[in-house]
Amino acid sequence: MSTTTAPSGGATPAAPLSVQLFSVRAQLADDQDAALSRLAEIGFRHVEPFGLGSPQQPADERMAHVRRLRRSLDAAGLGVSTVHAGLPADLSQLAAECAALGADTVLVPHPHLVPGFGEDAFADPARLDAFAGTLAEAAHELAGHGLRLGYHNHWFEWTPLPDGTPAWDRFWERAGDALVAEVDVYWAVTAGADPAHVLTRLGDRVVALHLKDGPARRDIPQTPIGTGEVDLTAVLRGAPHSIRWHVAEIDTTDMDVYALLERNARTLVGRGLSRWAR
């Protein structure tokens, strides 16, 4: 179990709990209505959709998908917390997709969803600066549509640059004040970072967290909260008060994904770390 320590400053109020729909991607592909209904039965009242704004998909196809999803969400009684999205050339199209779902916060979950970039952007200072600048510009443009833009981490963002500086640190120094963060606590631990320190450094820029547990190794199945390397109690007790959402997510697991999501959600709520959203 991790020995991560929480930053000082007192306990943070429990944030409402959402769920990243990537967790049930196979189930959504099989029967979207049934998958969303099952999440509602567990107790979730909000979800975090993925796949919006994909530069590889025509805008009309994306909007048709968003409208179908909105109908299914309404039928299940589910709202939208935040969304994961790419950055199309026309950001007004992304803004329209978000408006259809009632979302006000867009999170880029991987550099390859920004045209011209990939994971290697975090290995080269010049590429990293260009990526940070692109997101900063997009954040200002989307603000004109009433949207906040943020970035969601994995593990590769902590790659050491040639001068030894973690790419993560340089990225946020150059990303501009308008860009916010969704910190995936599990992947931060996988990268060898102290998530409590990460949250302290970012402060009020952190608007959401991804929460899960496991061995903190790439491509290894995730396990119930409290059985792995992430001490979420320590991290969440001292997290910034700016955090609006806790997002349960499972990337890969040997367990039934619904059973794991339900167990994790009830652990978070039972410990007073998260709360069911209304």
C-alpha positions in Angstrom: 0.0 0.0 0.0 1.3 3.5 -0.9 2.6 5.7 1.9 1.5 8.8 0.0 0.8 11.7 2.5 -1.9 14.3 2.1 -1.2 18.0 2.0 -2.0 20.0 5.0 -5.0 22.3 5.2 -7.9 20.2 6.6 -10.3 17.8 5.2 -11.9 18.6 1.8 -15.7 18.3 1.4 -16.7 15.2 -0.5 -17.2 15.8 -4.2 -20.1 14.3 -6.2 -19.4 11.0 -7.9 -19.6 10.5 -11.7 -18.5 7.6 -13.8 -16.4 7.6 -17.0 -18.3 5.7 -19.7 -15.1 4.3 -21.1 -15.4 1.8 -18.2 -18.3 0.2 -19.9 -17.4 0.8 -23.5 -18.1 -2.8 -24.6 -21.4 -2.8 -22.8 -22.4 0.5 -24.4 -21.5 -0.9 -27.9 -23.7 -3.9 -27.2 -26.7 -2.1 -25.7 -26.4 1.5 -24.8 -29.7 1.9 -23.0 -29.1 -1.2 -20.9 -25.6 -0.1 -19.9 -26.7 3.3 -18.8 -29.7 1.9 -16.9 -27.3 -0.4 -15.0 -25.1 2.5 -14.0 -28.2 4.3 -12.7 -29.2 1.2 -10.7 -25.8 1.3 -9.0 -26.5 4.8 -7.9 -24.7 7.0 -10.4 -26.6 10.2 -11.4 -23.9 11.6 -13.7 -21.6 10.2 -16.3 -18.5 11.4 -18.2 -18.9 10.6 -21.9 -15.9 10.1 -24.2 -15.4 10.4 -28.0 -16.7 13.9 -28.5 -14.9 16.2 -30.9 -12.8 13.4 -32.5 -10.9 14.9 -35.4 -11.0 11.5 -37.1 -14.8 11.5 -37.3 -17.1 13.7 -39.4 -18.9 16.4 -37.4 -22.4 15.2 -38.5 -21.7 11.6 -37.3 -20.4 12.9 -33.9 -23.5 15.0 -33.4 -25.8 12.1 -34.3 -24.0 10.0 -31.7 -24.3 12.8 -29.1 -28.1 13.1 -29.8 -28.6 9.3 -29.4 -26.6 9.4 -26.2 -28.6 12.3 -24.8 -31.8 10.4 -25.4 -30.4 7.3 -23.7 -29.2 9.4 -20.7 -32.6 11.1 -20.3 -34.2 7.7 -20.4 -31.9 6.5 -17.6 -32.2 9.7 -15.6 -28.5 10.5 -16.0 -26.8 13.9 -16.3 -23.4 14.8 -17.6 -20.6 15.9 -15.3 -17.7 16.5 -17.8 -16.8 15.1 -21.2 -13.6 13.7 -22.8 -13.1 15.1 -26.2 -10.6 15.7 -29.0 -10.1 19.1 -30.6 -11.5 19.4 -34.1 -10.4 22.2 -36.4 -13.8 23.9 -35.9 -14.2 24.3 -32.1 -17.7 25.6 -32.5 -18.7 22.1 -33.5 -17.3 20.7 -30.3 -19.1 23.4 -28.4 -22.4 22.3 -30.1 -21.8 18.7 -29.0 -21.2 19.8 -25.4 -24.3 22.0 -25.5 -26.4 19.0 -26.6 -25.2 17.1 -23.6 -25.4 20.0 -21.1 -21.6 19.9 -20.4 -19.6 22.9 -19.4 -16.2 21.3 -19.0 -14.2 19.5 -21.8 -11.2 17.4 -21.0 -8.6 16.3 -23.6 -7.7 12.7 -22.5 -4.7 12.1 -24.8 -2.4 14.2 -27.1 -3.3 12.1 -30.2 -6.8 13.7 -30.1 -5.2 17.1 -30.9 -4.2 17.1 -34.6 -0.5 17.0 -35.1 0.4 15.6 -31.7 0.9 12.3 -30.0 2.4 10.8 -26.8 5.9 11.8 -27.9 4.9 15.5 -27.3 5.9 14.8 -23.7 9.4 13.7 -24.7 10.6 16.8 -26.5 10.7 20.3 -25.1 9.8 22.1 -28.3 6.9 19.7 -29.1 5.7 20.0 -25.5 5.7 23.8 -25.7 3.7 23.6 -29.0 1.2 21.2 -27.5 0.8 23.4 -24.4 0.3 26.4 -26.5 -2.3 24.8 -28.7 -4.3 23.8 -25.7 -4.0 27.3 -24.2 -5.3 28.9 -27.4 -8.2 26.4 -27.5 -9.0 27.1 -23.9 -9.4 30.8 -24.6 -11.5 30.1 -27.7 -13.8 27.6 -25.9 -14.2 30.0 -23.1 -16.1 32.2 -25.6 -18.6 29.4 -25.9 -19.0 29.1 -22.1 -16.8 26.0 -21.8 -13.7 25.2 -19.8 -11.0 23.2 -21.4 -8.8 20.9 -19.4 -6.2 18.1 -19.8 -6.4 14.5 -18.4 -3.2 12.7 -17.6 -1.9 9.2 -18.1 1.6 8.1 -17.0 3.8 9.3 -19.9 3.4 13.0 -18.9 6.1 12.6 -16.3 8.8 11.5 -18.8 12.1 13.3 -17.9 13.1 15.9 -20.5 16.8 16.2 -21.5 17.4 18.6 -18.6 15.9 16.2 -16.1 12.7 18.2 -15.6 9.5 16.1 -15.6 7.6 17.0 -18.8 4.5 17.4 -16.6 6.0 20.4 -14.8 7.0 22.1 -18.0 3.6 21.5 -19.6 1.7 23.2 -16.8 4.2 26.1 -16.7 3.4 26.8 -20.3 -0.3 25.8 -20.6 -1.8 29.2 -19.7 -4.0 30.0 -16.8 -7.3 29.1 -18.7 -6.5 25.4 -18.9 -7.8 23.3 -16.1 -6.8 19.7 -15.0 -8.5 16.4 -14.4 -5.9 14.4 -12.5 -6.0 10.6 -12.9 -4.7 9.6 -9.5 -4.0 6.0 -10.5 -1.8 6.9 -13.5 0.0 9.6 -11.5 1.0 6.8 -9.1 1.9 4.6 -12.0 4.3 7.3 -13.2 6.0 7.4 -9.9 4.5 10.8 -8.9 3.1 11.6 -5.5 -0.6 12.5 -6.3 -0.9 14.7 -3.2 2.0 16.8 -4.4 0.6 16.9 -7.9 -2.7 18.2 -6.5 -1.0 20.7 -4.3 1.1 22.1 -7.1 -1.9 22.5 -9.4 -4.2 23.9 -6.7 -7.4 25.4 -8.0 -6.7 24.3 -11.5 -7.9 20.8 -10.6 -11.6 20.5 -11.3 -12.0 16.6 -11.4 -10.2 13.4 -10.4 -10.3 9.9 -11.8 -10.4 7.4 -9.0 -9.5 3.7 -9.2 -6.9 1.3 -7.6 -4.7 -1.6 -8.5 -1.0 -2.6 -8.9 -0.2 0.8 -10.5 1.4 -0.9 -13.5 0.5 -0.4 -17.2 -1.6 -3.1 -18.8 -2.2 -4.9 -15.5 -5.9 -5.3 -14.5 -7.3 -2.9 -11.9 -8.7 -4.1 -8.6 -11.1 -2.7 -5.8 -10.2 0.5 -4.1 -8.1 -0.4 -1.0 -6.4 -3.4 -2.5 -3.8 -1.7 -4.6 -1.0 0.9 -4.5 -3.2 4.1 -4.3 -4.0 5.5 -0.9 -7.1 7.4 -2.0 -8.1 8.2 1.6 -4.8 10.1 2.1 -5.1 11.9 -1.2 -8.7 12.9 -1.0 -8.6 14.1 2.6 -6.4 16.9 1.6 -7.4 17.6 -2.1 -8.1 21.1 -3.2 -11.6 22.5 -2.6 -11.8 23.4 -6.2 -12.5 19.8 -7.3 -16.1 19.6 -8.6 -16.2 16.0 -9.6 -14.9 12.6 -8.5 -15.0 10.2 -11.5 -15.0 6.4 -11.0 -13.2 4.7 -13.9 -12.0 1.2 -14.8 -9.6 0.8 -17.7 -9.1 -2.9 -17.5 -10.1 -5.6 -14.9 -10.5 -9.3 -14.5 -13.7 -8.6 -12.5 -17.2 -7.9 -13.7 -16.9 -4.2 -14.5 -20.3 -3.3 -13.0 -19.4 -5.1 -9.8 -16.1 -3.3 -9.5 -17.6 0.1 -10.2 -20.3 -0.5 -7.6 -17.8 -1.7 -5.0 -15.5 1.3 -5.6 -18.4 3.7 -5.5 -19.7 2.4 -2.3 -16.2 2.4 -0.7 -15.7 6.0 -1.7 -19.2 7.1 -0.4 -19.0 4.9 2.7 -15.7 6.4 3.7 -17.1 9.9 3.2 -14.6 10.6 0.4 -17.2 11.1 -2.3 -20.9 11.5 -2.3 -23.7 10.4 -4.6 -24.7 13.3 -6.9 -28.3 14.4 -6.9 
